[in-house]
Structure formats: structure tokens, C-alpha cells
Amino acid sequence: MAMKPSARIAVVVALALSGAAAFAQDNPLIGEVVVEGNDYVAREPILDVVKDVLVVGQEFTDTRATEARRLIMRMGYFDDVTLSVEQLEEGVRVVITVVEKQRIEQVMFAGNTVISDEELAEAINTKPGHVADERAIGRDVRRIEDYYEAQGYIAKVSEAKVDELGVLTFVVEEARLEDIVIEGLTRTREWVVRRELQLEPGELFRLPEVTAAIRRVTALGLFETPEFDLEPGVENPLRDVILVVKLTEAKTGRASFAMAYSSLDDFVVMVSASENNLRGRGERASVTVEMGGRESYEVSFFEPYLDARGSTLQVNVFDTERTRRFVGGTAVALADSEFDERRTGGNFTVTTPITDRRAFSVRFRSEEVSSSFFQATTTITPGVGTLSALQPTQDLLRGDGNESPIPDNPDLNPDVAEPGDLPIPVEVAAPLHPGGRVNSLALGLIDDARDVRTDPHRGSWSQLSFEQAGNFLGGGTEFGKLSLDHRRYYELGHHETIAMRDVLALRVMGGTSFGSPPLFESFSVGGSDSLRGYEPDRWRGESLALLNLEYRKPITPTLRAVAFVDVGTAWGGTFETVVPGFDLPADDQEFSPHVGAGVGLRVQTPIGPIRLDVGWGEDGSETHFSFGQTF
């Protein structure tokens, strides 16, 4: 019986379905794996990544095909990957067809102004000839932004795309200061802070410049530790920033009353008043009066901005008395080794910036220095000096004055005796230390890289100066002095509070004189500000060498312990006295350094740091009490 057409169709479909099912259950074996469509990428790397998935002799399944495609796409060189099979006598040939990504023909940068194309090209990994891999380009975007940050800038790469010609372009947007906001001012004029910041809206943001600006504000000494914050800009929040400077004003007006005692000055009463932010303009003024063991006054004024360049003016007027001491001087016997030296006059200094940290200074001073108020006795040998203005001849000669040992000499005037006419030594007594007027002009070069001027923790400060005094300025003395002062500060440790960090401080000083400086203008070492462990003015001379080393260890934020070693001396030269024919030699005629060492305390008070040091030297021990740091 013949079958109906519909029945035959159903049978064919059933046979086809059963054949497909049988094929699905019996996967073909892989006989060969080939790659097509690759131009730049070699076939070997492609086959290598699928060697464990598409293995000749194993079955070719949908799972293996999917995994092979994933591995090849992960290489990052292709936009598309497809797998197909071709029938072989035994098994199938697996054909991997790849569509390679576009090649980078050129790399360009747009919007960069402070960093060159060459620098940015070195900072990224994508080079001409590489494929346009989105993930690799994304990593290069971060590299560009990180490179800007390492240079102290802020930048965003707003776009990175490859055009149809294969040109990869990175569009850079460099952050600028949209505005500068100052918070916390109640008394200080805002322009006082802005002139120290030296930043303007519209400038490129650079972290080192902002940090340096904050240090300059800190150095004013008018604020507690300043802080700053960055906020997104208003007009362009994705690129620009607003610098917010947060300030807390410190107490700048001080008045003090103190009593002190020293072996030189006995009891001294000190009254002082100062203001470091006069009129809210950052000007400094002070008045100091001392009474008791010595009577002195000093008035000073400091203008931090004399002109648009930032020049400063310092003016001092004084009438000060200081008790000083001659130490040594074996050629002279002193009735009292102490004398009162009074200086009356003033000085003014103008300092003009050269760079951010260097400045040039000019100082003029005029001082009248008193003679000493004590008697000294010395012996003048025959043939030296003249004695006519001192005493009558009979008082100068040894003996009773009635039996004169003066020999017959046609040049001798009995009423005016001269040592050259005498065959024996003559002993005289007179005030020893002459005074005089000093008018001088000093030029200086200053390099200041300290973090904080009043209490540095790191950085350095140096000054090279030359001073010339002379009759051409109206003074009564003629001499020159060349000196160098160099200081370095090393911050030790990383305590989060600056005041609690250890500091190693070093100072090196040297100087020499030209001409014949009077004794009161000679270099001196000894005392609280130079060579501790010795009396003030222990050594004097026409040359100076000094080394100070201090280790400053905070105990509390207001109390600090100090250990120190000082090495130095002043040496060379002889100094005129009022005794005719007699010069006072320096104790050290050759360089012979002396050592002092000790410990001390620094106490921070409302009137500034108080300093107490105990030092030991060759002569024993000395206690030094003063104000402020030694250097």
C-alpha cells in the first residue's frame, strides 16, 4: 500500500532529527587548529594561549570553543574572534578567525603646558605600532595623571581616543587655582597674608608652591600652625580647585616684668613691651627698659614690606649699658676686672629680596662707646711710649722721688719725663679701655631656607657680611670686619606634632678683621650666646672661629631639654689702651680652640622662650640664663 505524501514528510523529518541528535551526542575529534585573519599578530602566540583547550585528538565541544574565544580575546589584540570547523577525513579542522584591532600610528597630547609631550610620551606604555587596546589606554590615562601629581600638579585626562587614521590623542586638563579663600582673620589685614602667599587666581595649581606659601605665612609668627584645604572649583569643578587657607591668630602683644641676677650686673629689673602685629599689618615694635645693676633702654621697629619687592626695614635706637670683663691679660694688673661699657646711638638695616630665599642687606650704624671706669696698672719698659700726660715724674719713678736715678742726658726735660730717657722700668696707673665713636656701613648676603624663622626644625640660614668703619663716615675709628654665619637644622623623628620632634642644630661662625679695630669692636667668645661654660668675653681677638652643636629633645610641647658642645676662640691682635706706649695683647695670639659642653632647658612662655644652660669648660663651670634660642 502506497504511503501518503504527508506521511513521507514526517518520516524524513524524524530521520533528520534522529541524525542530528546522534551527531550532537558524538562530538567530532579535533584533527587540526589553524588561524586566519591575522596580519600583525603571529599565529604562534594565538595558538599558544589555546593549546590546553583545543588539543588535537580531543573532542571539539561548544564549551571548548567558548573558552578558546575568551582566551584569545583576553590577549587584547582583537576586536572579534570566531571559531568554525571544516570536515576532514578523520575529525575536523578548527578554524580560528580573528579581526585585529586598529593600530596606533601616532600618539599626541593636547592641553599640556607645564609638562612636555616628550616627558608624557616617556611616562606611558602605548607607543606607535601598538594595537589600540582600551584597557592599555586606560592605564596610560592614570599614568599621565600620576606623573602630573609627582611633579606637584593636578591634572585630569578628559579624553583618550583613536581616530580613523590611527592617531591616539590624550586631552589633558591642568588644574588651576580658581580662587584663594582665607579664613580665621579677626585682626590681621587680609593683604598681609596674601602678600606672603604670592599666589594668584588663574595660576596653575602646584603643590610645592602652595606648601612654600604656607611656610611663608607660618614664618610671620602671627598664627598658630596654618592649614590648607582644596575644594572643587565652582566654574569648572572637574578641573579647577579652590585653595582654602585656615588660620588661627596667635597672641602677638606681650608685656613682661622680670628681675635677674648675674655675677657681672648684680640685680637687674627689666620691663619690656612688644607687639608683633602692629596695626594688623605685621609690623613689629618693642621697648625695653633695664634698671638696677645697669640702666638701659632700647626702642626698635620693623617694617616687613617697605616696597613692592618685599624689602624690609629694621630701626633700633638705644642707650645701653653692659658690664664687661677682661679675662687674662697677664701683662696688666687690674684693680677691678669689670668695667661698664655704654653704647648710645642707633642703626637701621634695609634688606631687599633677590630670590625667594636670598636677600641683600645694607646697614648703617652710629654709636658712641664710653671709656672704661676702672684703673689698671702696668709697667712700661725703657724706650716705649710717653708718660707726659699721666702723672708728675716723681710719682712715676720708683723710689722716694728725692733721689732721682735719671742720668745726665742733654735731651731730657726733668719736668716732662719720657720712658726712653729712663734706664729703669716705670709703673703707671690709668683707665685702660678707651672709647670712641663708630660709624660704619655693612653689606650682607643672606640665604634663608628655614621652615620657621622663630624656632626652626629643618632647613638652613647663612649670612656673609662685610662691615667698614671709618673717618669718611664721620666716625673716630678705622677698621673692617668680614664674617660668616651658617646654621643648619635637622628634624629627627616623625612625631605628628611638630613641637614634639627632635632637632639637631649646627652653627659655624668665622670672622677676621682688617686695619686696627679697637678693643670694644673686637670679636669675642664666651657666654650664653657663643662659647658656653666660660665667662662672657673670655677670649677676644681680631679673628673668630666658632662651632656650636645642639641636640634639642622635647619633653612636653612647652619644655625642651638640650645637650650642647661648643668649640671656638677669638685670637690675634693687640689693642690700644689709654696708657701711652702700652697695647693689650689678645690672650690667644694663635688659633687655639677651647671646648665647652653641657645641658640646658628651654621653656616656652608667653614672652618667648626662656633659656637656662649649665656648661663646663677649662676654667670650671658656668650657668647661663637668657631668652630665645642660642641660634
C-alpha positions in Angstrom: 0.0 0.0 0.0 1.4 3.4 -1.0 2.2 6.0 1.7 0.6 9.4 1.7 2.8 12.4 0.9 2.3 13.9 4.4 3.4 10.6 6.0 6.6 10.6 3.9 7.5 14.1 5.0 7.0 13.2 8.7 9.4 10.3 8.3 12.1 12.4 6.6 11.9 15.0 9.4 12.1 12.3 12.1 15.1 10.7 10.4 16.9 14.1 10.2 16.2 14.9 13.8 17.4 11.5 14.9 20.6 12.0 12.8 21.3 15.5 14.4 20.8 14.0 17.8 23.2 11.3 17.1 25.8 13.9 15.8 25.3 16.0 19.0 26.0 13.0 21.2 29.1 12.0 19.1 31.3 15.2 19.0 33.9 15.3 16.3 37.6 15.0 17.2 39.9 17.9 16.6 42.3 17.0 13.8 43.9 20.4 13.2 43.8 24.0 14.5 44.5 26.9 12.2 44.4 30.8 12.4 43.1 33.2 9.8 42.8 37.0 9.5 45.9 37.9 11.4 48.2 40.5 9.9 50.3 41.9 12.7 49.9 39.2 15.4 51.8 36.0 14.7 49.8 32.7 14.8 52.1 31.1 17.3 51.1 33.4 20.3 47.4 32.8 19.4 47.8 29.0 19.3 49.8 29.1 22.5 47.0 30.6 24.6 44.6 27.8 23.4 46.9 24.9 23.4 45.4 23.4 26.6 41.8 23.9 25.3 42.0 22.9 21.6 44.0 19.7 21.8 44.4 17.6 18.6 42.7 14.2 19.2 40.2 15.6 21.8 36.6 16.3 21.1 35.6 19.7 19.8 32.7 21.0 22.0 30.8 24.2 22.4 32.4 24.7 25.8 35.9 24.4 24.4 35.0 26.8 21.6 33.7 29.4 24.1 36.7 29.1 26.3 39.1 29.4 23.4 37.4 32.5 22.2 37.6 34.1 25.7 41.3 33.4 26.0 42.1 34.9 22.6 40.0 38.0 23.2 41.8 38.5 26.5 45.1 39.0 24.6 43.8 42.4 23.8 44.8 42.5 20.2 41.5 41.7 18.5 38.0 43.3 18.1 36.4 39.9 17.3 37.2 36.2 17.3 35.1 33.4 15.7 35.6 29.6 15.5 34.4 27.3 12.8 35.0 23.7 11.7 35.8 22.0 8.4 35.4 18.3 7.8 38.5 16.2 7.4 38.8 12.5 6.6 39.3 12.0 10.3 37.9 14.6 12.6 37.5 18.3 11.9 39.8 21.3 11.3 39.1 24.1 13.8 39.5 27.5 12.1 40.1 30.5 14.4 39.2 33.7 12.5 40.4 36.9 14.2 39.7 40.6 13.4 42.7 42.6 14.6 42.3 45.9 16.4 43.3 49.2 14.9 47.0 50.0 15.1 48.4 53.2 16.8 50.2 55.2 14.1 50.9 58.3 16.3 50.5 59.4 19.9 49.6 63.1 20.6 48.8 65.2 23.6 46.6 68.3 23.9 46.2 70.8 26.7 49.5 70.2 28.5 51.5 73.4 29.2 53.9 72.6 32.1 55.0 69.1 31.0 56.3 68.5 27.5 55.0 65.9 25.0 58.3 64.1 25.3 58.0 63.7 29.0 54.4 62.4 28.8 55.4 60.0 26.0 58.0 58.6 28.2 55.5 58.2 31.1 53.1 56.0 29.1 53.4 52.5 27.7 51.4 52.8 24.5 53.7 53.5 21.5 53.2 53.8 17.7 52.8 50.4 16.3 50.8 49.0 19.3 47.2 48.0 18.9 44.5 50.3 20.2 43.7 48.5 23.4 41.2 50.3 25.5 42.4 48.8 28.7 46.1 49.7 28.0 45.0 53.2 27.1 43.0 53.5 30.3 46.2 52.5 32.3 48.1 55.2 30.4 45.5 57.8 31.4 46.3 57.0 35.1 50.0 57.1 34.4 49.7 60.6 32.9 47.7 61.9 35.9 50.1 60.2 38.3 53.1 61.9 36.5 51.5 65.3 37.0 50.9 64.6 40.6 54.6 63.5 41.1 55.6 66.9 39.7 53.3 68.7 42.2 50.4 69.4 39.8 46.9 68.2 39.5 45.6 67.2 36.0 42.8 65.1 34.5 42.8 63.3 31.2 39.3 64.2 29.9 39.6 62.2 26.7 41.8 59.5 25.1 40.6 58.2 21.7 42.0 56.8 18.5 40.7 58.3 15.2 40.3 56.6 11.9 43.8 57.4 10.9 45.2 55.6 14.0 46.2 58.8 15.9 45.8 58.4 19.7 45.2 61.7 21.4 45.2 62.3 25.1 43.4 65.5 26.1 44.8 66.9 29.4 43.1 69.5 31.6 45.6 71.0 34.1 44.0 72.2 37.3 44.2 75.9 38.1 43.5 78.0 41.2 40.0 79.3 40.7 40.1 81.2 43.9 42.1 81.6 47.2 39.9 81.9 50.3 41.5 83.0 53.7 39.6 82.0 56.8 40.1 82.9 60.5 41.3 86.5 60.3 39.9 88.8 63.0 42.7 91.5 63.4 45.3 90.9 60.7 44.7 92.6 57.4 44.0 90.1 54.6 46.6 91.6 52.3 49.3 90.8 54.9 48.6 87.1 54.3 48.1 87.4 50.5 51.4 89.1 50.0 53.1 86.2 51.7 51.2 83.6 49.8 52.3 85.1 46.5 49.6 83.1 44.6 47.0 84.5 42.2 43.7 83.0 40.9 44.2 81.6 37.4 47.6 80.2 38.2 48.3 76.5 37.7 48.0 74.6 40.9 51.3 73.2 42.1 51.7 71.6 45.5 55.3 72.7 46.2 54.4 76.3 45.6 51.4 76.1 47.8 53.4 74.4 50.6 56.1 77.1 50.3 53.4 79.8 50.5 52.0 78.3 53.7 55.6 78.2 55.2 55.9 81.9 54.4 52.7 82.6 56.3 53.9 80.4 59.2 57.2 82.4 59.3 55.3 85.6 60.0 54.8 84.3 63.6 51.3 85.8 63.7 49.4 82.5 63.6 49.2 79.1 65.1 50.2 76.3 62.6 48.3 77.2 59.4 46.4 74.6 57.5 45.0 74.5 53.9 42.4 72.5 52.1 41.4 72.1 48.5 37.8 72.3 47.2 36.5 71.7 43.7 36.1 74.9 41.6 32.7 76.4 41.1 33.0 77.3 37.5 34.9 74.1 36.5 34.6 71.6 39.3 36.0 68.8 37.2 39.3 70.6 36.7 39.9 73.7 38.9 40.4 73.9 42.7 39.8 76.5 45.4 42.6 76.9 47.9 41.2 77.4 51.4 43.8 78.7 53.9 42.7 78.2 57.5 44.3 80.4 60.1 44.1 80.9 63.9 45.6 84.2 65.1 48.2 83.9 67.8 48.8 86.3 70.6 51.2 88.9 69.3 51.3 91.6 72.1 53.5 90.9 75.1 54.5 92.8 78.2 56.9 91.5 80.8 58.5 92.4 84.1 61.5 90.4 85.2 64.3 90.5 87.8 67.6 88.8 87.1 71.0 88.5 88.8 74.4 87.9 87.2 77.9 88.0 88.5 78.6 90.9 86.2 75.5 93.0 86.6 74.1 92.1 90.1 70.3 92.6 90.3 68.7 94.0 87.2 65.0 94.9 86.7 63.7 94.5 83.2 60.5 95.9 81.8 59.6 95.3 78.2 56.6 95.6 75.8 56.4 94.3 72.3 53.8 94.0 69.5 54.5 91.7 66.5 51.4 92.7 64.6 51.2 96.4 65.0 48.1 97.9 63.3 47.3 94.4 62.0 50.0 95.0 59.3 52.6 92.6 60.5 54.8 95.4 61.8 56.9 94.8 64.9 57.7 97.3 67.6 59.3 96.9 71.1 60.5 98.9 74.0 62.9 97.6 76.7 64.0 99.3 79.8 66.5 98.0 82.4 67.2 99.4 85.8 69.3 98.5 88.8 72.6 96.9 88.2 72.6 98.6 84.8 70.4 101.2 83.2 69.5 100.9 79.6 66.7 101.4 77.1 66.2 100.2 73.5 63.4 101.0 71.0 63.1 99.0 67.8 60.7 99.0 64.9 60.5 96.5 62.0 58.6 97.1 58.7 58.2 93.8 56.8 57.2 95.4 53.5 59.0 98.6 52.7 58.2 98.4 49.0 56.5 96.2 46.4 59.6 94.0 46.1 59.2 93.0 49.8 62.2 94.9 51.2 62.3 95.2 55.0 63.4 98.0 57.3 64.8 97.5 60.8 65.4 100.6 63.0 67.0 100.5 66.5 67.6 103.4 68.9 69.4 102.7 72.2 71.3 103.9 75.2 72.5 100.6 76.7 74.9 99.8 79.5 76.7 96.5 79.7 79.0 95.2 82.3 82.0 93.6 80.6 85.1 91.8 81.9 88.7 91.5 80.9 89.8 87.9 81.4 93.5 87.1 81.3 95.8 89.9 80.2 98.8 88.8 82.2 100.7 91.9 81.2 98.3 94.1 83.1 97.1 94.1 86.7 93.5 95.3 87.2 92.1 96.9 90.3 88.8 95.6 89.1 88.4 93.2 86.2 85.0 94.5 85.3 84.0 97.7 83.6 80.8 99.3 82.4 80.5 99.9 78.7 77.8 102.3 77.5 76.7 102.5 73.9 74.5 105.3 72.7 73.2 105.6 69.2 71.2 103.7 66.6 71.2 101.7 63.4 69.0 100.9 60.5 69.0 98.0 58.1 67.3 97.6 54.7 67.0 94.1 53.3 66.0 93.5 49.7 65.0 90.1 48.3 67.0 88.7 45.4 65.1 85.4 45.1 62.6 83.6 47.2 65.2 82.7 49.8 68.1 85.1 49.2 68.4 88.7 50.1 70.9 91.6 50.1 71.2 93.9 53.2 72.6 97.3 53.9 73.1 98.5 57.4 74.3 101.9 58.8 75.1 102.3 62.4 76.4 105.2 64.6 77.4 104.5 68.2 79.2 106.4 70.9 81.1 104.0 73.1 82.2 105.1 76.5 85.6 104.6 78.1 86.0 102.1 80.9 85.5 103.1 84.5 88.3 101.3 86.2 92.1 101.6 86.8 94.7 99.3 85.5 98.4 99.2 86.5 101.2 98.2 84.1 104.9 98.5 83.8 106.4 100.3 80.8 109.9 99.4 79.8 112.5 101.9 78.8 112.2 103.3 75.3 108.4 102.7 75.0 105.8 105.4 74.8 105.4 108.7 76.5 104.2 109.5 80.1 103.9 113.3 79.9 100.1 113.4 80.3 99.8 110.9 83.1 101.5 111.9 86.3 104.3 114.0 87.6 107.7 112.4 87.0 108.5 111.9 90.7 105.3 109.9 91.1 106.1 107.6 88.2 109.6 106.7 89.3 110.3 104.0 91.7 111.9 105.3 94.9 111.0 108.3 97.1 111.3 110.8 94.3 114.1 112.8 96.0 116.9 110.7 94.8 116.3 110.6 91.0 118.1 107.9 89.1 117.8 109.9 85.9 121.2 110.0 84.2 122.7 113.0 82.5 121.0 113.3 79.2 121.0 116.5 77.1 117.6 115.7 75.6 115.9 115.1 79.0 113.4 117.6 80.3 113.1 116.9 84.0 109.5 118.2 84.1 108.4 116.0 81.2 109.9 112.6 81.6 109.8 110.0 78.8 110.5 106.3 79.3 113.1 106.4 76.6 115.1 108.7 78.8 114.8 106.3 81.8 117.2 103.4 82.4 114.6 101.6 84.6 111.0 100.3 84.1 108.2 102.7 85.0 104.9 101.6 86.6 101.8 103.6 85.7 98.1 103.5 86.6 95.3 104.8 84.4 91.9 103.9 82.9 92.6 101.2 80.5 89.8 100.9 78.0 89.4 103.8 75.5 86.0 104.7 74.0 85.1 106.4 70.8 82.5 106.9 68.0 81.9 104.1 65.5 80.2 105.0 62.2 80.1 102.0 59.9 78.4 100.7 56.7 77.8 96.9 56.4 76.8 94.9 53.4 75.4 91.4 53.7 74.2 88.5 51.7 71.5 86.3 53.3 70.2 82.8 52.4 67.2 81.7 54.5 65.7 78.3 53.9 64.4 77.6 57.4 60.9 76.2 57.8 60.1 78.5 60.7 62.2 81.6 61.5 61.4 81.8 65.2 62.0 78.1 66.0 63.4 76.2 63.0 63.1 72.4 62.8 64.7 71.9 59.4 66.5 74.0 56.7 69.4 76.4 56.9 70.3 80.0 57.3 73.5 81.7 56.2 74.9 85.3 56.2 78.1 86.6 54.7 78.8 90.3 55.7 81.4 92.9 55.4 81.5 96.0 57.7 83.7 99.0 57.1 84.0 101.8 59.7 86.0 104.9 59.0 86.5 108.6 59.2 84.8 109.0 55.9 81.5 108.2 57.6 82.2 110.7 60.4 83.5 108.1 62.9 86.6 108.1 65.0 87.8 104.5 64.2 89.0 102.9 61.1 88.7 99.1 60.6 86.9 96.4 58.5 85.4 93.1 59.5 84.4 90.1 57.4 82.2 87.4 59.0 80.3 84.3 58.0 77.4 82.7 60.0 76.0 79.4 58.8 73.3 77.4 60.6 71.6 74.1 59.8 68.7 72.3 61.3 67.9 68.6 61.0 64.5 67.3 62.1 64.7 63.8 63.7 61.8 61.5 64.0 58.3 61.8 62.6 56.1 62.8 65.5 52.7 64.1 64.3 53.2 67.2 66.4 56.0 69.4 65.1 56.7 70.8 68.6 57.5 67.3 69.8 60.1 66.4 67.1 63.8 66.2 68.0 66.1 68.7 66.3 69.8 68.6 65.7 71.1 72.2 65.3 74.5 73.2 64.0 76.2 76.7 63.7 79.5 77.5 62.2 80.9 81.1 62.5 84.1 82.7 61.3 85.4 86.2 61.0 88.5 88.3 60.5 89.4 92.0 60.9 91.3 94.5 58.7 93.1 97.5 60.0 93.2 98.1 63.7 89.8 97.6 65.4 89.5 99.0 68.9 89.1 96.5 71.7 85.3 97.3 72.0 84.9 96.2 68.4 87.0 93.1 68.5 85.5 89.6 68.2 84.8 87.8 71.4 83.7 84.3 72.6 82.4 83.2 75.9 79.0 83.4 77.5 75.5 82.2 76.7 75.4 83.1 73.0 78.8 81.8 71.9 81.1 79.6 74.0 79.1 78.2 76.9 80.9 77.0 80.0 83.0 80.2 80.1 82.6 83.8 81.3 81.4 86.4 78.9 84.2 87.9 76.7 86.5 85.1 77.9 88.6 85.4 74.7 88.9 88.4 72.5 90.8 89.0 69.3 90.9 90.2 65.7 89.8 86.8 64.3 87.0 84.4 65.3 86.2 80.7 64.8 83.2 79.0 66.5 81.3 75.8 66.2 78.0 75.1 68.1 76.2 71.8 68.2 72.9 71.3 70.0 70.5 68.3 70.3 67.0 69.6 71.3 64.7 67.0 72.8 61.1 67.9 73.6 59.7 66.8 76.9 56.4 68.5 76.5 55.1 70.9 73.9 56.4 73.8 76.1 59.5 72.2 77.7 62.6 71.1 75.9 65.9 69.6 77.1 69.2 70.4 75.3 72.6 68.9 75.2 75.4 71.0 73.6 79.0 71.1 72.6 80.7 74.4 71.8 84.2 74.8 70.3 85.9 78.1 69.4 88.1 81.0 70.2 88.9 84.6 69.3 92.5 85.3 68.8 95.2 87.6 67.4 96.0 91.3 67.6 96.9 93.9 70.1 94.6 96.7 71.3 95.4 100.3 72.2 94.8 101.5 75.7 94.8 105.0 77.2 98.2 104.2 78.6 100.7 105.6 76.1 103.0 103.1 74.8 101.1 100.1 76.1 98.9 97.8 73.9 96.8 95.0 75.4 97.5 91.7 73.5 94.9 89.1 72.9 95.1 86.1 75.3 95.4 83.7 72.3 97.8 85.0 69.6 97.4 81.8 67.6 94.3 79.8 66.8 93.8 77.6 69.9 90.2 76.3 70.1 88.6 75.9 73.5 85.8 73.4 74.3 82.6 73.8 76.4 79.9 71.2 76.9 76.7 71.0 78.9 73.0 70.6 79.2 70.1 73.0 79.4 66.3 73.6 79.3 64.1 75.7 77.0 60.8 76.8 78.4 58.2 78.3 76.1 56.4 81.2 77.8 54.1 84.0 76.7 57.1 86.3 76.5 59.1 83.9 74.4 61.5 81.0 75.1 63.5 81.2 78.4 66.9 79.6 78.2 68.9 78.0 81.1 72.2 76.3 80.3 74.9 74.9 82.5 78.3 74.4 80.8 81.7 73.0 81.7 84.9 74.3 80.3 88.6 74.6 81.0 88.0 77.2 83.8 85.3 75.2 85.6 81.5 75.6 85.2 79.2 78.5 84.3 75.4 78.9 84.4 73.9 80.9 81.6 70.4 82.4 81.7 68.9 84.2 78.7 65.9 84.4 76.3 65.4 82.8 73.0 67.3 80.1 71.3 71.1 80.3 71.2 70.8 80.2 67.4 
